[in-house]
Amino acid sequence: MEIRAGAGGDEAGLFAFELWRMYRRFSEARGFKIEIIDSSESQAEGIKNLTAQITGPEVYDLLKYEAGVHRVQRIPRTEKSGRIHTSTVSVAVLKTVSEVEVKIEPKDLRIDTFRSSGAGGQNVNKVETAIRITHLPTGIVVACQSQRSQSQNREVAMNILRAKLAEMQKEKITGETSAERRAQIGMAERAEKMRTYNFPQDRITDHRIGKSWHNMEKILDGNMKPMIEALIKEQNKTK
């Protein structure tokens, strides 16, 4: 899972953190294993971007509906005039694939090492254990600094890279272009949203199925089950 702050500055970073908190609590309640692979903090206790690996039974089937642009409408803490601001956060959910499913040639990779900036004791600070892999044909860059050894970080980064390449192949099959993917997930413009979180009205609306829920605080605390069940039900109708 990748979470990136989009339009909206610090407010987008704050909401990116809140979305990650929602996904983390939802996953913890189901006993899923959660591991932060790479992250970059923003000001005001938010996050610019975060990559995490979540594993467990049916985890992809439950979280795949979160992919897309999430729009938040609320009055920021720093707003003195009471004006409502609109910000966005993009979420990408990728399924792990095996080496057999996606073949990556060593000549297509540029691998850089660097010192991890995360927690982990003296070993992390003194040794270049973190890995950054660039897939030259596509320009995809993946970084991992969560593990204690270079080889472990490389393995995790390669898993993420394979997942991204598999997603690109899938999009080609379904007729989606890379430009469309960048617009949906990478750019995170305000107009391109799949869900809106309206704080003044205590309402979350999923625009894909035209359904809304209230009690936002409870949902953001990890109680995503009603939303996921509604999306699954709607998808089953189209099968």
C-alpha positions as CSV (number, residue, x, y, z in Angstrom):
1,M,0.0,0.0,0.0
2,E,1.2,3.5,-0.9
3,I,-0.2,6.7,0.6
4,R,0.8,10.1,-0.8
5,A,-0.3,13.6,0.2
6,G,-1.7,15.4,-2.8
7,A,-3.2,18.9,-3.2
8,G,-3.6,20.9,0.0
9,G,-0.2,21.3,1.6
10,D,0.1,20.5,5.3
11,E,-3.6,19.6,5.5
12,A,-3.1,16.9,2.9
13,G,-0.2,15.5,4.9
14,L,-2.3,15.4,8.1
15,F,-5.1,13.6,6.3
16,A,-2.6,11.1,4.8
17,F,-1.6,10.2,8.3
18,E,-5.2,9.8,9.4
19,L,-5.9,7.5,6.4
20,W,-2.9,5.4,7.3
21,R,-4.0,5.3,10.9
22,M,-7.5,4.0,9.7
23,Y,-5.9,1.3,7.6
24,R,-3.5,0.3,10.3
25,R,-6.2,-0.1,12.9
26,F,-8.5,-2.0,10.5
27,S,-5.6,-4.3,9.8
28,E,-4.5,-4.7,13.4
29,A,-8.1,-5.7,14.4
30,R,-7.9,-8.6,11.8
31,G,-4.5,-9.8,12.9
32,F,-2.8,-8.7,9.7
33,K,1.0,-8.2,9.7
34,I,1.9,-4.5,9.1
35,E,5.3,-3.3,8.1
36,I,6.3,0.2,7.0
37,I,8.8,-0.1,4.1
38,D,9.5,3.6,3.5
39,S,8.1,6.9,4.7
40,S,8.6,10.6,4.5
41,E,7.1,12.9,7.1
42,S,5.6,16.3,6.4
43,Q,5.2,19.3,8.7
44,A,2.5,19.5,11.3
45,E,2.8,15.7,12.2
46,G,1.6,14.6,8.8
47,I,3.2,12.4,6.1
48,K,4.3,13.2,2.5
49,N,4.3,9.5,1.5
50,L,4.3,6.1,3.1
51,T,4.8,2.6,1.7
52,A,3.7,-0.3,3.8
53,Q,3.4,-4.1,3.3
54,I,0.3,-5.6,4.9
55,T,-0.1,-9.4,4.9
56,G,-2.9,-11.7,6.0
57,P,-5.9,-13.8,4.8
58,E,-7.8,-12.0,2.0
59,V,-6.0,-8.7,2.8
60,Y,-5.9,-7.6,-0.8
61,D,-9.6,-8.4,-1.4
62,L,-10.5,-6.2,1.5
63,L,-8.2,-3.2,0.9
64,K,-8.2,-3.1,-3.0
65,Y,-11.2,-0.7,-3.0
66,E,-9.1,2.0,-1.3
67,A,-7.0,2.6,-4.4
68,G,-7.6,6.1,-5.8
69,V,-7.9,9.7,-4.8
70,H,-9.5,10.5,-1.4
71,R,-10.8,14.1,-0.9
72,V,-11.1,15.7,2.5
73,Q,-13.2,18.8,3.2
74,R,-12.7,20.5,6.6
75,I,-11.5,23.5,8.5
76,P,-7.8,23.2,9.2
77,R,-6.5,23.8,12.7
78,T,-4.6,26.9,11.4
79,E,-7.6,28.4,9.7
80,K,-8.8,31.3,11.8
81,S,-11.6,32.5,9.5
82,G,-13.5,29.2,9.7
83,R,-13.1,28.6,5.9
84,I,-13.4,25.0,4.7
85,H,-10.4,23.7,2.8
86,T,-10.3,20.9,0.3
87,S,-7.3,18.6,0.2
88,T,-6.5,15.2,-1.4
89,V,-4.5,12.1,-0.7
90,S,-3.8,9.3,-3.2
91,V,-3.8,5.6,-2.2
92,A,-2.4,2.7,-4.3
93,V,-3.0,-0.9,-3.4
94,L,-0.9,-3.5,-5.1
95,K,-1.0,-7.3,-4.9
96,T,2.3,-9.1,-4.3
97,V,3.3,-11.4,-7.1
98,S,5.9,-14.1,-7.5
99,E,9.2,-14.0,-9.5
100,V,7.5,-16.5,-11.9
101,E,4.7,-14.1,-12.7
102,V,6.9,-11.1,-13.4
103,K,10.4,-11.6,-14.8
104,I,12.9,-8.8,-14.1
105,E,16.2,-8.7,-15.9
106,P,19.2,-7.6,-13.7
107,K,20.5,-5.4,-16.6
108,D,17.3,-3.4,-16.2
109,L,18.0,-2.4,-12.6
110,R,20.1,0.4,-11.0
111,I,20.6,-0.4,-7.3
112,D,21.8,2.3,-4.9
113,T,22.5,2.0,-1.2
114,F,22.2,4.6,1.5
115,R,22.0,5.0,5.3
116,S,18.6,4.5,6.7
117,S,16.9,7.4,8.4
118,G,14.6,5.3,10.5
119,A,14.8,3.6,13.9
120,G,17.0,0.6,14.3
121,G,19.9,1.5,16.5
122,Q,23.5,2.2,15.7
123,N,23.7,-0.4,12.9
124,V,21.2,1.4,10.8
125,N,23.0,4.8,11.2
126,K,26.5,3.5,10.4
127,V,26.0,1.0,7.6
128,E,24.3,1.6,4.2
129,T,21.6,-1.0,4.7
130,A,18.8,0.9,2.9
131,I,18.2,0.1,-0.8
132,R,16.8,2.1,-3.7
133,I,16.0,0.2,-6.9
134,T,15.3,2.0,-10.2
135,H,13.7,0.0,-13.0
136,L,15.3,1.6,-16.0
137,P,12.8,0.7,-18.7
138,T,9.8,2.1,-16.8
139,G,11.5,4.6,-14.4
140,I,9.8,3.1,-11.4
141,V,11.8,3.7,-8.2
142,V,11.3,1.7,-5.0
143,A,13.1,2.2,-1.7
144,C,13.2,0.1,1.4
145,Q,14.9,0.8,4.7
146,S,12.8,-1.2,7.2
147,Q,15.1,-4.2,7.5
148,R,18.4,-4.5,9.3
149,S,20.4,-6.0,6.4
150,Q,20.9,-4.8,2.8
151,S,19.9,-8.2,1.4
152,Q,16.6,-8.1,3.3
153,N,15.8,-4.6,2.1
154,R,16.6,-5.6,-1.4
155,E,14.2,-8.6,-1.2
156,V,11.4,-6.4,0.1
157,A,12.1,-3.7,-2.6
158,M,12.1,-6.3,-5.3
159,N,8.7,-7.6,-4.1
160,I,7.2,-4.1,-4.4
161,L,8.8,-3.6,-7.8
162,R,7.3,-6.8,-9.1
163,A,3.9,-5.7,-7.8
164,K,4.1,-2.4,-9.5
165,L,5.2,-4.0,-12.8
166,A,2.3,-6.5,-12.6
167,E,-0.1,-3.6,-12.0
168,M,1.2,-1.9,-15.2
169,Q,0.8,-5.1,-17.2
170,K,-2.8,-5.4,-15.9
171,E,-3.6,-1.8,-16.9
172,K,-2.3,-2.4,-20.4
173,I,-4.6,-5.5,-20.7
174,T,-7.6,-3.5,-19.5
175,G,-6.8,-0.6,-21.8
176,E,-5.7,1.9,-19.2
177,T,-2.7,4.1,-20.1
178,S,0.2,5.1,-17.8
179,A,-0.9,8.7,-18.1
180,E,-4.3,7.8,-16.7
181,R,-2.7,5.9,-13.8
182,R,-0.5,9.0,-13.0
183,A,-3.6,11.2,-13.0
184,Q,-5.5,8.9,-10.7
185,I,-2.9,7.9,-8.2
186,G,0.2,10.2,-8.7
187,M,-1.2,13.6,-9.3
188,A,-4.1,13.5,-6.8
189,E,-5.9,16.5,-8.1
190,R,-9.0,17.7,-6.2
191,A,-11.4,17.0,-9.1
192,E,-10.4,13.4,-9.4
193,K,-11.8,11.7,-6.4
194,M,-13.3,8.3,-5.6
195,R,-14.3,9.2,-2.0
196,T,-15.0,12.4,-0.1
197,Y,-14.7,12.9,3.6
198,N,-16.8,15.9,4.6
199,F,-16.0,16.8,8.2
200,P,-18.5,19.6,8.8
201,Q,-21.4,17.3,7.7
202,D,-19.9,14.2,9.3
203,R,-20.3,12.3,6.1
204,I,-18.1,10.0,3.9
205,T,-19.3,9.5,0.4
206,D,-18.0,6.9,-2.0
207,H,-18.6,8.3,-5.5
208,R,-18.2,5.0,-7.3
209,I,-21.4,3.5,-5.8
210,G,-23.1,6.8,-4.7
211,K,-23.4,5.8,-1.1
212,S,-22.7,7.8,2.1
213,W,-22.0,7.0,5.7
214,H,-22.0,9.1,8.9
215,N,-20.2,8.7,12.2
216,M,-16.9,9.5,10.5
217,E,-14.9,9.4,13.7
218,K,-15.7,5.7,14.2
219,I,-14.8,4.8,10.6
220,L,-11.5,6.7,10.7
221,D,-10.8,4.7,13.9
222,G,-10.7,1.6,11.8
223,N,-14.3,0.5,11.5
224,M,-14.3,0.3,7.7
225,K,-16.4,-2.8,7.5
226,P,-19.7,-1.1,6.4
227,M,-17.9,0.6,3.5
228,I,-16.0,-2.5,2.4
229,E,-19.2,-4.6,2.5
230,A,-21.1,-2.1,0.4
231,L,-18.3,-2.0,-2.2
232,I,-18.1,-5.8,-2.4
233,K,-21.9,-6.1,-2.7
234,E,-21.9,-3.6,-5.6
235,Q,-19.1,-5.4,-7.3
236,N,-20.9,-8.7,-7.1
237,K,-23.9,-7.1,-8.8
238,T,-21.8,-6.4,-11.9
239,K,-20.4,-10.0,-12.2
